[in-house]
Amino acid sequence: MEQPEMGPARPKARPSLWKRLIRWSGNYKWPIIILLWIVAIILGYVGHSRYFAEIGESPSIAERLYRTIQLFSLETTISGTAGWELQVARYMMPILAVYTGIQALASIFREQFQLLRLRFLKDHIIICGLGRKGLLLSREFREQGERVVVIEQDGNNSTLELCKENGSTVLVGNAVDKELLRNVRVHRAKYIISVCGNDGINAEVAVRARELTRDRKGRAFSCLVHITDIRLSRLLRERELGMGGHTFRLEFFNVFESGARVLLDEYPPFDTVDSDTSSRPHLVVVGVGRMGERVVVNATRNWRDSGGAHGKRLCITLVDKEAEKIKESLYIRYPQMEMTCDLTAEQTEIESTDFEKASFLFDSQGHSDVSIIYICLDDDSNALGAGLTLHQRTRNLNIPIVVRMTRDAGLAKLLGVDGDELKEFTNLHAFGLLDRTCTLDLLLGCTYEIMARTIHENYVLKEMEKGFTTEMNPSLVPWKELPENLKESNRSQAKHIRFKLEAIGYGVTITNDWDAQPVEFSPAEVELMAKMEHERFIEERFREGWKYDITKNLKKKTSPTLIPWSELPEEEREKDRDAVRGISQLLAKACFQVYRL
């Protein structure tokens, strides 16, 4: 596939000082208005007092206040010279009266004004559900300068005002209501993100969004749906590839799955680059629930992929009230885990005296070979309590203890305070799950993004092997520097993979088999998929307004490769063949497996 020439990528600019000032004034609008009224009344009263003193009159306080109030309607007549206080007040008060009236009407008819504003919105972000995830995402998008519309069903939600303060437009209603989704211009939005507390509602939002964007043209519309149940989330990912038309892209995500990956990146249990250590790593996972299980699976997979210290087996202790069942389930669902990792089940209640003794950290001689402890309990108080308990037992062993918390706030801040009084807790770390996972990079780095990034990296590698440089082909840059239109082209190519595979009799499924061998396609299968990729590419370019010409011109949107496959030069055909030969390996990176239908 040809990559058009492009200029250097421009990073998103931080909002200007003027925009930040406008946002601040909007957040404190009514206190500012009240303060200005007080100033205006004081100036009017002082101005009238000085004016009457100059003309030799001494009216009562009530008379001076009455004359000041008359300034609102410009009814006051002043003969002679008025001081600057009165001059400022006589113009300030009518302006304030008009402005206050407008703001009052805006507050009364806020919803109607919002719907009117929405008629002109385009490429905005729609967030359904204003829980902790929704609030963090709205704040993150607003900080990036994006226009955000939030739909929340509970009109008494305490976070509604916080969301309005960050500049988001907030509507109270049911996110699955098609009429409401039409009103928020879903067919013109860039993303819709559903993070309601119910998996069924989130899925229904995706169905409604798909129905309303069938006739959309231009850039693809992304629908990101949070699924709380990890197993259901993994099963639904099979529906991501190829679902919808060219302009609808569905992706499922789970904060526990994402959080486990980030946790292991920030607090790695071993060195994945040089795992040739004298002893094997020993991990302790306390609370093997939704996130704890993913920590165990991902750590084992990372150890295996890194070479496993030349055959050494990873050791993981599972501390949970149902540890035995969890161990058995993991070995059944992940066959390669038993060949890579020794799981030890420590079945105990976190509140029990057995847990306080923490004998699972030591051998019969009282020695400990534990490398790191991950505490993945759902309740923040219990998690912090468990962390402090194990810290007391390992005070002199220098074992890192990472405590999964909901946010980097509240109890988590206790572990991040600097000072001599907390030096003894230097090995105790808080990991705020939502703060780490509700970010743009992680949220938008789902299946399509992983595959699109790999497609681009493979393209760059192949072109550089042929001797091309960034001067000769400016698109040979890292993914982060690639312009958005080229990233979108790679995402479209990733979405089209399932259609190509179905055309040659293959399907795609999610897999837990780490040893699954990639499928080698026959020359005829490669040729057919390469032709389909070229036709997809041509259709994409024509939709974007490109035309055929013997010379390539980015500004005029012309290219010599917008011709039928039969007329395409062999060098260009080979680019498409290279792109489809590695489809099986590409899908494996996103935990998919190709199989014969």
C-alpha positions, 0 to 999 in steps of 0.5 A: 500500500502506498503511503502519501508524502506528508509534512512534519507532524504538528503536536497538539498545542496547549490551550492559549492563555486567552482560552484558559482565562475564558474557561476560568471566568466561565467557571466563576461567572456568578461570583464575578458578576456579584462582585462587579455589582457590589463594585458598581453600587459602591462607586455609584453611592460614593459618586453621588455623595461627592456630587451632592457635596459639590452642589451643596445638597445633603440628601439622606442615605436612602435618597443616595441609594435610590439615585444609585439604583436609577443608574440601572435604567439611565434615568438619572440626570446630572447637572454639572461635573460628575466625579469619575466614580459616578461616570464609571457607575452610570455606564457600568450598571446598565451594562451589568444589568443587560449582561446579568439578564442574558446570563439568567436567561441562559441558565433558565434555557440552558438545555435549549441553548445547548441543543442549539450549540450542538447543531454546529458541533463536528468532530466532538467527543461524546461520553456516555456515563458520568462516573469516575471514568467518565469524569476523568475522560472528559477532563483529559479530552478537554485538556487536549482542547477537544469539544466534549459532550457528556450524557448522564442519566442521573440528574442528581449526580454530584459530578455534573457540576465538576464536568461543567466546570471543565468546559464540557457540555452536559445533557441529562438523559438516557444514552440509549435514546436514539433521539438524544443521540441524534441531538448530540450529533453522533453522526458528526462526532469523532468518538463516542465512549460508553462508560456506564456502569452496566455492560448491557447499556454500554453495548446498547449504546454501540448498537444505537450509534451504529444505526445512526452512523450508517450513512456517514461519509469521510473519516471513520467513526470510533465507538469505544465500549467499556465492558467490566467483565474481563472474559466477556470483554475478550469474547466480544473482541472477536466482533471488533474486526470487520464490524460495521461499514467503512465508517464505523469502528467498534472497540471494546476495552476493560480498565482491569486488562489495561491496568494490569499491563500498565502496572507491570510496565511501571513496576516490572517483576523482572528485567525482560531485556536481560532475564539471565538472573541467578534466581528465578523471580517470585511474585506474590499476588494478593487478591486474584480477581478481575485485575489480579488474574490479568497481572498473573497472566500477563507476567507469565506471558512476559516471562515466557516471551523474554526467554524465561532466564533460559528455562527457569520457571517463574514462581507466583503465589496466589493469595485469595480465599478461592486460590485453589479454584483460581489456580486450577482455572488458570491452568485450564484456560492457559495451557502454556502457563503450566509449562512456564510458571509454578503457581502456589495457592495460598487460600486465606481470608485477607482479614484472617490471622493467617494473612497477618502472619504472612507465612507464605512469604517465607520458607521453613528456614524463615528466608524469603525469595519474594521479588515483588508483591502486588495487592489487587483487592477491589476495596481501597481500605482493605488493599491499603490495610493488606499493604501495611500488614505485609510491609510490617512483615517485610520491613527489613527485606526491601521487597517492593509492595504495589497497592492497586487503588481506585484513584491517585487520591484519598488513601493513595496520597498517604503513600506518595507524601514526601518527608522523613516521617514516611521514609520507612514506607519507601517500598510501599507504592500506590497504583491509581487504576483509573488515573492510569487507564482513563487516558487518551493514549491508553484508551485509543490504543486498543485492537485497531491501534495495535494493529495499525501501529504494527502495519506502519512499523512493518511498512517502514522496515520494508521501505528502509531495507530497500534503501529509502530514507525519510528525505525520500519518503517522509512517511517513514517516521515513528508512529507518534510523528505520523499525521492523523490522516495516515494513522487513519489509513492504517486503521482502515487497513487493519479493519479490512483484514477480516474481509480479506481472510473471509474471502480466502476461507479463513476466520479470526478468533481470540486465543489463549494459545501462546504457541499457536503457529502463524498461518502461511498463506499460499501464493494464490491467497496472497495475490487475492488479498493483495488485490483486495488491499489495493482496491480498498486503498483506491476506494479510500483515496477516492473518498478523500478526493484523490485523483489519478495522475502520472505524478504524485502531488500531495497538495493536489491529491494526485497519485499514479497508483490509483489504477486497476491492479492489472495495470499496477507496476510490479514494485507497487504490487509487491508492497501490497503482497508484503502487507498481507503476508504478515496478517497472521503474525499481525493478529497474533500481537493483538491475541487473535488467531487465524483458522480455516473455516 
